[in-house]
Amino acid sequence: MERQKAGDLSTQFFSRDSIWILFDPRRHKKLTCRQLGESAMARAGGPITVCVINLKGGVGKSTISALLARHGHTSRGLDVLAIDIDPQANLSQGLMHNEYRRFLAGQRPSIVEVFKGYIPPTATSSAPKPLPPNGTFEVIAQAGTRSLQLIPSRFDFSDNLLSAVRPDPTTLARFLSSNFQHKDLIIIDCAPTESILTTAAYHASGNVLVPVKPEYFATIGFPLLGQSLNNFRSQNRGNHISVLGVIVNNAFYHGGNDGGPEKAQAMKEIRAESNKNGWPIYKNEIPHSRGFPKLMRGDYSYRGNAQYFSMFADEFFRSVGL
């Protein structure tokens, strides 16, 4: 988690059991803070959990996940947990920025340990350790008892998981139900390929958000996703999962002319496939903007077209009752 006051060169990073106060890359201090996040008021009915997925890469899943998480915490005062289950770890890098390198170097717990169920031996500890009772996370932003927390991913995530003898797709759901019922919103950034990670996200979430770019082959992932959801429902009849909607991302990708004929054709296909699956399309589209990477890091110095993201964000939060 990053928190910095004006005129103060120190930056603070939090985990469930510690606060890392970094003054510069060469030195740090560690303080205990076990109470962090535990006094937040639980939302009636538990958190709204949404997995952001499209079985096609390059549609902006990680960017949208990061911006929704930040907007929910910063603009709506929500207690938010973001979860990165994509081995590419783009959400983690976007939210943590430079701290992500220190996270890797320090071998701090991640989604890998959540699925393993323990912290493996390290250079300083020859025995495995149990995960902290309430989970392990990084805190990206803090406001009173409410925070934006992240369970980060690592590049070796899929190797660690798939090498297990019998990976359990319900692990994440059980972990969240035991430790994060006080959250208002949980956002899960998913990988763009079908795997046990996809099933784990479905078990942990009752809602799906589908980003899409209005370009050639825009809907190539829609039939795959529709079949994936139907397969999950048929095999898990006690689980409810529904598609909140399709969000059109990078809408003005041709430079301000609303995409021209290529976008018009892509939108025609997007509407047809969405209607076929019974998926609504959000009214507000997300434009292309070079300001999004800054917003992911919590830098609001230059927004450009990124300021229009709030229009979709407001529509999204209304659709989930937040």
C-alpha positions in Angstrom: 0.0 0.0 0.0 1.3 3.4 -0.8 0.5 6.5 1.3 2.5 9.7 1.1 1.8 13.1 2.5 2.6 16.4 0.7 6.1 17.4 1.5 6.9 14.0 3.1 9.4 11.8 1.3 8.4 8.7 3.2 6.1 6.1 1.7 4.3 3.5 3.7 3.5 -0.1 2.6 1.3 -2.3 4.7 0.6 -6.0 5.0 -1.7 -7.8 7.5 1.1 -8.2 10.1 3.4 -5.3 9.3 3.8 -1.8 8.0 6.8 -1.2 5.8 7.8 2.5 5.9 10.2 3.1 3.0 12.2 6.3 3.2 14.4 5.5 0.1 15.3 2.3 -1.7 18.3 1.7 0.6 16.6 1.5 4.0 13.3 0.5 5.7 11.7 0.0 9.1 9.2 -2.6 10.0 6.4 -1.9 12.6 3.6 -4.2 13.9 0.0 -3.4 13.0 -2.2 -6.5 13.5 -5.3 -4.4 13.9 -5.2 -3.0 10.4 -8.5 -3.5 8.6 -10.1 -5.6 11.4 -12.3 -2.7 12.7 -14.0 -2.1 9.4 -17.8 -2.6 9.5 -19.1 -5.6 7.7 -21.4 -5.0 4.8 -24.9 -6.6 5.3 -25.0 -9.7 3.1 -21.2 -9.8 2.7 -19.0 -8.2 0.0 -20.0 -7.8 -3.6 -17.5 -10.0 -5.5 -16.8 -9.5 -9.2 -14.4 -11.3 -11.4 -13.2 -9.3 -14.4 -12.7 -11.8 -17.3 -12.7 -12.3 -21.0 -11.1 -15.3 -22.6 -9.3 -13.1 -25.0 -6.2 -11.2 -24.0 -5.4 -7.5 -24.4 -8.9 -6.1 -23.6 -7.9 -4.1 -20.5 -8.9 -6.5 -17.7 -6.1 -5.5 -15.3 -6.5 -1.7 -16.0 -10.3 -1.8 -15.4 -9.8 -4.0 -12.2 -7.3 -1.5 -10.8 -9.3 1.6 -11.6 -12.5 0.2 -10.2 -10.7 -0.8 -7.0 -9.2 2.7 -6.7 -12.4 4.5 -7.6 -14.4 2.4 -5.1 -12.0 3.2 -2.3 -11.1 6.8 -3.1 -14.4 8.2 -4.5 -16.9 6.1 -2.7 -15.2 5.3 0.6 -15.5 1.6 0.1 -13.5 -1.1 1.8 -12.0 -2.9 -1.2 -9.9 -6.0 -1.8 -8.3 -6.6 -5.2 -7.1 -10.1 -6.1 -4.6 -10.8 -8.9 -5.0 -14.4 -10.1 -3.3 -13.7 -13.5 0.2 -15.1 -13.6 1.2 -12.0 -15.7 0.6 -10.0 -12.5 -0.3 -6.8 -14.3 -2.8 -5.8 -11.6 -0.1 -6.2 -9.0 2.4 -4.2 -10.9 -0.1 -1.5 -11.7 -1.2 -1.0 -8.1 2.1 -1.5 -6.4 4.3 0.2 -9.0 8.0 0.2 -7.8 7.1 -1.6 -4.6 6.4 -4.7 -6.6 10.1 -5.3 -7.2 10.7 -5.2 -3.4 7.7 -7.5 -2.9 9.3 -10.1 -5.2 12.8 -9.6 -3.7 11.4 -9.9 -0.2 9.5 -13.1 -1.0 6.4 -11.7 0.7 3.3 -13.8 0.7 1.1 -13.7 -2.4 -1.8 -15.6 -4.1 0.6 -18.5 -4.5 0.7 -19.0 -0.8 -3.1 -18.7 -0.6 -3.5 -21.6 -2.9 -0.8 -23.6 -1.2 -2.3 -22.9 2.2 1.0 -22.2 3.9 4.2 -20.1 3.7 7.1 -22.3 2.6 10.6 -22.4 4.2 12.8 -19.5 3.4 16.5 -18.6 3.8 15.7 -17.4 7.3 13.2 -20.1 8.3 13.8 -23.8 7.7 10.2 -24.8 8.5 6.9 -24.0 6.7 4.6 -21.5 8.4 0.8 -21.2 8.5 -0.7 -18.3 6.7 -1.8 -15.5 9.1 -5.3 -16.2 10.4 -6.9 -13.3 8.5 -4.9 -13.7 5.3 -1.9 -11.9 3.8 -2.2 -8.9 1.7 -0.6 -5.5 0.7 -2.5 -2.3 1.5 -2.5 0.1 -1.4 -4.4 2.9 0.3 -5.8 3.6 3.7 -8.5 5.9 4.9 -9.6 5.4 8.6 -10.8 1.8 9.0 -11.4 1.4 5.2 -8.6 0.4 2.8 -7.8 -0.8 -0.6 -5.9 -4.1 -0.2 -4.3 -6.3 -2.7 -3.5 -10.0 -2.8 -0.8 -9.9 -5.4 0.3 -12.4 -7.9 3.7 -13.7 -8.9 5.1 -14.7 -12.3 5.5 -18.3 -11.1 1.9 -18.6 -10.0 0.6 -21.0 -12.7 3.7 -23.2 -12.3 3.2 -23.4 -8.6 -0.5 -24.2 -8.9 -0.6 -26.6 -11.8 2.3 -28.6 -10.4 0.2 -29.5 -7.4 -1.1 -33.0 -7.3 -4.7 -32.0 -7.0 -5.2 -28.2 -7.0 -8.5 -27.3 -5.3 -10.6 -24.8 -7.2 -12.6 -23.9 -4.0 -9.4 -22.7 -2.1 -9.8 -19.1 -2.9 -13.6 -19.0 -2.1 -13.0 -20.6 1.3 -10.1 -18.3 2.0 -12.2 -15.2 1.2 -15.3 -16.4 3.1 -13.2 -17.0 6.2 -11.2 -13.7 6.2 -12.8 -10.9 4.1 -16.5 -10.8 5.0 -16.0 -7.2 6.2 -15.2 -6.0 2.8 -17.6 -4.0 0.6 -16.1 -5.0 -2.7 -13.8 -7.7 -3.9 -12.4 -7.4 -7.5 -10.7 -10.5 -9.0 -8.5 -9.9 -12.1 -8.6 -13.2 -14.1 -6.2 -14.7 -16.6 -7.4 -14.7 -20.3 -7.2 -18.4 -20.7 -9.4 -21.2 -19.4 -7.8 -23.1 -16.5 -8.4 -24.1 -12.8 -7.7 -20.4 -12.1 -10.9 -19.5 -14.0 -12.9 -22.1 -12.0 -11.4 -20.7 -8.8 -12.6 -17.2 -9.7 -16.1 -18.5 -10.4 -16.3 -20.3 -7.1 -15.2 -17.1 -5.3 -17.6 -14.7 -7.2 -21.2 -14.3 -7.9 -20.7 -11.7 -10.7 -18.8 -11.3 -13.9 -17.6 -8.2 -15.7 -16.6 -8.6 -19.3 -14.3 -6.0 -20.9 -14.0 -5.9 -24.7 -12.3 -3.7 -27.2 -14.2 -2.7 -30.4 -11.8 -4.1 -32.9 -11.3 -6.9 -35.3 -12.0 -10.3 -33.6 -13.5 -8.3 -30.7 -15.9 -11.1 -29.7 -13.6 -14.1 -30.3 -13.6 -14.8 -26.5 -17.4 -14.5 -26.0 -18.4 -18.0 -27.0 -15.5 -19.4 -25.0 -16.6 -17.4 -21.9 -20.2 -18.3 -22.4 -19.4 -22.0 -22.6 -17.1 -21.7 -19.6 -19.8 -20.2 -17.5 -22.4 -22.7 -18.6 -20.1 -25.6 -17.8 -19.4 -24.2 -14.4 -23.2 -23.7 -13.7 -24.0 -27.3 -14.8 -21.3 -28.7 -12.6 -22.0 -26.5 -9.6 -25.7 -26.1 -9.4 -25.6 -24.6 -5.9 -23.4 -21.7 -7.1 -25.0 -18.6 -8.6 -22.9 -16.6 -11.0 -24.2 -14.0 -13.5 -22.8 -11.5 -16.0 -23.2 -7.9 -14.8 -22.5 -6.6 -18.2 -20.0 -6.0 -21.0 -17.9 -2.9 -20.9 -16.5 -1.4 -24.1 -12.9 -0.4 -23.5 -10.5 1.8 -25.5 -13.6 3.0 -27.4 -11.9 5.9 -29.2 -8.9 3.8 -30.3 -8.7 5.5 -33.7 -8.1 9.0 -32.2 -11.2 10.8 -31.4 -13.5 9.9 -34.4 -15.3 7.3 -32.2 -13.5 4.5 -34.1 -15.0 4.9 -37.6 -16.4 2.0 -39.6 -14.2 -0.6 -38.0 -15.6 0.2 -34.5 -19.1 0.3 -36.0 -18.7 -3.2 -37.3 -17.1 -4.4 -34.1 -19.9 -2.9 -32.1 -22.5 -4.7 -34.2 -20.8 -8.0 -33.4 -20.5 -7.1 -29.7 -24.2 -6.4 -29.5 -25.1 -9.5 -31.4 -23.0 -11.8 -29.2 -24.0 -10.1 -26.0 -27.7 -10.4 -26.9 -27.2 -14.1 -27.8 -25.8 -14.7 -24.3 -28.2 -12.4 -22.5 -25.4 -10.1 -21.3 -26.3 -6.4 -21.0 -23.8 -3.8 -22.3 -22.9 -0.8 -20.1 -24.1 2.5 -21.6 -20.8 4.3 -20.8 -17.7 3.3 -22.7 -14.1 3.8 -21.6 -12.0 5.9 -24.0 -8.4 5.4 -24.8 -6.2 7.5 -22.4 -2.5 7.7 -21.6 -3.6 8.8 -18.1 -4.8 5.3 -17.0 -1.3 4.0 -15.9 -1.0 7.0 -13.7 -4.4 6.5 -12.2 -3.6 2.9 -11.5 -0.6 4.1 -9.4 -2.8 6.7 -7.6 -1.2 9.6 -9.5 -3.9 12.1 -10.3 -1.6 14.9 -11.7 -2.7 14.3 -15.3 -5.8 12.5 -16.3 -6.6 13.4 -19.9 -9.4 11.2 -21.2 -9.0 9.1 -18.1 -11.3 11.5 -16.3 -14.2 9.9 -18.2 -13.6 6.5 -16.5 -15.7 7.8 -13.6 -18.8 7.8 -15.8 -18.5 4.1 -16.3 -17.4 3.6 -12.7 -20.5 5.3 -11.4 -22.7 3.2 -13.6 -20.9 0.1 -12.5 -21.3 0.8 -8.8 -25.0 1.6 -9.3 -25.4 -1.8 -11.0 -24.1 -3.6 -8.0 -25.8 -1.5 -5.4 -22.7 0.3 -4.1 
